[in-house]
Amino acid sequence: MSSLITRISSNLQLKDDYISSIIRRSNYYYKDYYIPKRNGGRRKISQASPELKTLQYWVKTNILSLLPISKAAFAYNRGNSIKKHATFHKESYFIFHTDIKDFFPSITSEHLVAELAANRGIIEAANLWDDDILDVVSSICFRRNHLCIGTVSSPIICNIVMYAFDEHFTNYCNRRNWKYSRYADDIYISAQEYLPSSLQSEVNEKLHEIGFSSNAYKSWFCSKKCRREITGLILTETGKVSVGLEKRLAIKKMVYERIMHGRGDPDTILGNLAFLKDVEPNSYNSLLIKYAAYCDGDVIDAIKTGPKPHRVITLDLPDI
């Protein structure tokens, strides 16, 4: 019996044979469903069963958390947000963007095995290295050798696998006074100066070296003269980060329809308001002040409960 499995079973207070059985048959401990993509098509989500998810949490907390992740990886890192990511590039005039094609499914167990082996010393220092660690971790975190969208360990694995790539382009850009970042499968490079078109082929070549490819139709260059968008947020000409006029108007309309007519899902509206508050707190405060007059002052409560019924005034009329 693997000493790692014994360690896991001891920590979780489960039997070794039970853990081994889940690991052996891990490919069958998933439930698949599909959600629509924003630009058409469907995205497959694979949700691990509670039993397998527990093992994935254990591996994530005890092993994967030991491995290095680049500071350039903004997604899935505590303390980061899309606003912080966009703010990183807000001073830049020129931006290059590309998207990694089929990012999660393109990550294989071999990618993670290489990172585990490269960081063996760190894992050994935590007394977690085992002759079977590569097989055990791969079986727990991968399904048929590929990373799934929807499992608890997938986000940290993608950042671990991209560490060398992220560090390469961080150093590459630092030498040129450029800025590099990656938010999940979105890669951004920005600068005060013009970015050469050859940059796209350099990024593509490096991606190809590690088994990835870019989406050509999602790759673009833009300047301050154009609409500069970073992970869904707009960089304004004045150097600020904004949700954009269209999004602001859409949120205002949702709030109005909810508090006046009871239309719309309150959780969705409150989520959009929280997003606006994070990115543009002044716009958020202005919106609450504007609509307070429509709902006795408490906009948030009005969104949760919907419009109050109109008060009916009755008059006692004399008999004629």
N, C-alpha and C positions, 0 to 999 in steps of 0.2 A: 504493500500500500504506500502510495506517495506520501512523503512527510508533509507536503503542502496541503494535500487533501485532509490529512490528519489535523493540521493547523486550522484549516477552514472549519472542519466539523467540530473541533473543540471550541472555537470562538462562537460558532452559531448554535452550539449544543445540539448537534444533530449527529446521526450515526455516519461513520465513514462510508459504509455500503450505500447509504441513501444518497450521499453527495456524489459518489462515483457513478451511480445509476443516472442521475440527472446530467452529469457531464458527458457520459457515453451517449445519451440520447438527446443531447441539447438541441439538435436541429428540429426536433418535434415539439419543443416547448415554446412555440411562437403562435400568435394569432395575427393574421394579415388582414389589413383593410386598406382602402384607398381614399385619398382626398384629392379634390381638383387642384391642379396647378394654376397659378395666376394667369399664365399665358397659354392655357389650354393643356389638354392631356391630364393624366392622373399620376399621383405620387404614391408609391407603395410604402405603407407604414407597417413595420413588424414589431408587435408588442410581445415582450417576453412574459411568460407565465410568472406568477408570484414566486414560485420556487427558484426559477432561473434568475429572475430579477434580483433576488436576495444574494445569489452568488456574484452577480455582476456588481452589485453595490459593494460587496466585500473586496473584490478585486480592485475596483476603482479606488476605494478608500485606503486599502493597505498596500497595493503595489503600484498602480498607475499614477497615483498622486506623488510618488517618489521621483518620477521621470521629468526631465526638463521640458518646459514649454516656453516659447519665445514671447517676449513682451509685445511683439508685433502682432500676435494672435489676439484679437480683441473679442471674438465670440467665445462664449462658454467660460469666461473667466470672471470670477467674483470681483465686483467693483467696476466692471466695464459695462458699457451700454452703447447703443447706436449713436447716441448724442456725443459721448466721449470719443467714439471713433471718428465721427464727422468733424468734431472740433479739432482733432489731430491734424486735419488737412485744411482747415478753414483759411489759413494765411496763403495758401498756394494758388498761383494763377493757372497752372496747367495740370491736368490730371489724366492719367492712363488707368483704364479699368479692364480687367478680364475676369472671366468666370470659369471655374474648373468644372468640366463636364462630368456629370454623374458622380459627384465627389464621394459621397459615402460608399456607394456600391463598388467604386473603383479601389477602395482601400481593402487590401487583403490581409490575411493573418501573417503573411510573410513580411509585410511592412512593419507590423508590431513586433514580430519575432526579432527582426533586425535591431529595433530600438531596445528591446529587453536585453539582448545579448550585448549591445554596446554599453549598456548601463548596468552590467552585471555587478560591478563593485558596489554600486549604491544599494542594489537589492540584497546583496550578501551582507552588507553592513546592517541591514534590518532583519537579518536571519530569515530571509524569505526565499532565498535561492534554492532551487531543488532541481534534480535531473529532469523532472517531468514538468517544470514550470511552463515551458514554452507550449507544450501540448495542452496543459490544463487551462491556462489563460486563453489560448486560442479557441478552445472548445466552448468556454464560458461566454466569451465576448463576440465570437463570430458565428455566422450561420452559413454553412457550406462554403467556408473560406472567405466570405465577404462580410463587410460591415453593414449592419442594418440601420435604417432610419427609424428612430423610435425607441431604442434601447438606452438604458441609463449610462452605459459605459461608452457609447459611441462618440459623444462630443469630445471627451477628454482624449480619446484615442486619435481622433483626427488631428488635434493640436499636437500630440506627441509625434505622430508620423510626419507632420509638416515642419518639425522643429528645424532640421538642417536647411530646408528650403527657405524658411522664414529668416533664419540667421544669415544665410547667404545674401539675400536681397536687402536685408537691413544694413549689412556692412557695405554692400554694393552701392546702396543709395546714400548712406552716410558719407562715403568718400566724395560724393558729388553734391552734397548739401541738398539731397532730395529726401522725400519721406516715403517709407514703405509700410503698408499694413495689410493684414488679411482678416476678413470677417467671414468665418466659415469658408464657403467656396468663392467668395468675392475678393479679388486681389486689387489693391489700389497703390499706385505710385504717383506722387505729386511733387511739384517743384515751382519755384519762382520763375524759372527760365523754361524755355521751350524744350519739350521732351522729344528725343529723336524717334522716328518711326521704327527704327531697328530694335527698340526696346521690346516691342511685342514679340518679335522672333526670339529674343534672348529669354524672355519669360517662358515662351512655348517650349523652347529647347530644354530648359531646366525642368519643366514639368514632365516632359517626355522621358527624361533620364530617370525619374522616380515612378514612372508608370501611370502618369496622368496626361490629360489633354485639355485644351481650353475650348470654350464655345466661341467660335469665330464671330457669330452674329451677336454675341453679347460683349464683344471687345470694342473699345472706343477710346479716342483721345478727345479732350475738350479744353477750352480755355475760359478765361473769365468773361469773355464776350458771350459765351453760351450758358445754358442752364447747367450749373454744376451740381450734380446729385451724388451723395455718398450714402450708401445703404438706406435709401429712401428719404433722406433728409436733404434739404437744399442749402447750399452755401451762398449767402447773399453777397452783393457787391460791397457791402459795408463790413464784411468779415464776420458776419453772424451766422448761426445755424438756425434754420427755420423748418417748420413742417410744410411750408409752402402755402400759397394763397388758396389753392383748390381744397387742400385738406382742412384748413381753418374754416372755410365756408361750409364744407360738408359737416364738420362737427357742430357748427352753429345751427345748421338746419336740423340735425338730429336732436339737439337739445330743445329747440323750439317745438318740433313736432311732438316730442315726448311730453313736455310740460303743458302744452296747450291742447293736444289732441289725444295723448296717451298712446301714440304710435311709436314703434321701435322697441328693441330689446334693451332693458335698462343696463344689463351687464356690459353689453357692447358699447353703449354710450358712455358709461362710466370708465370703461377701459380706454376709450378714445380721449376722454377728458384727462385721465391720468397721463397719457402720452403727451398731450398738449401741455400739461402742467410741467412735465419734466423738461421738454424742449423749449417751450416759450412760456415761462411763468407769468409774464406780463399780459400776454394774450389770454391766458387762462383766467387771471383775475378780472380782466376787463369783461370777459364773457359772463362771469358770475355776477358782476355788478349790473350789467345790462339786463340780464334776465331775472334778477332778483325781484324786480317790480311785478313780474308776471305770476309769482308764486309765493307771496308773503315772505320773501327774503331768503328762503332756503332752497336753492336750486338743486343741490344734491339730493335732498329729501324728496323734492318734487319729481326728480328723475326716477327714484326708487319706487315711489307710490303712484305716480301718474297724476293727472290733473284732479283737483278737488271738484266735487259736484257743485254746480251753481246753487247758491243759496236762494231758496224760494221765499218770497215775502208774501204773507197772507194778510188781508185786511178784513176786519169785521165791519161789514156794511149794514146799515140799518134796514130793517124790513120796509118794503114799499107797500 
